[in-house]
């Protein structure tokens, strides 16, 4: 019998920032979309820490998809529920 892998969708929290940054880094660096080098550098080098990031979290909802307790996808939604950012781990 095949093992069922549980997938959970929920709101991310401030203590998930390092994981979200890692998902974004891997998606940009190793993902299937061929971004121009200047876009890769700009997006990968963004800082996710500090006051600015906490303000972003407060003003937007971040939904994360967890597979076996690892965040593999997340989307940042604006107050009006528009997708502001989506990142998918390449694995």
Long-range contacts (C-beta under 8 A, 24 or more apart in sequence): 5-67, 5-68, 6-67, 6-68, 7-65, 7-66, 7-67, 8-65, 8-66, 9-63, 9-64, 9-65, 9-66, 10-63, 10-64, 10-66, 11-61, 11-62, 11-63, 11-64, 12-57, 12-62, 12-63, 12-64, 12-71, 12-74, 14-54, 14-57, 16-62, 16-64, 16-71, 17-48, 17-49, 17-53, 17-57, 18-48, 19-70, 19-71, 20-48, 20-62, 20-64, 20-71, 20-74, 20-87, 21-48, 23-71, 23-72, 23-73, 23-74, 23-87, 23-88, 23-89, 24-48, 24-85, 24-87, 26-89, 26-90, 26-91, 27-87, 27-88, 27-89, 27-90, 30-90, 31-88, 31-90, 32-90, 60-84
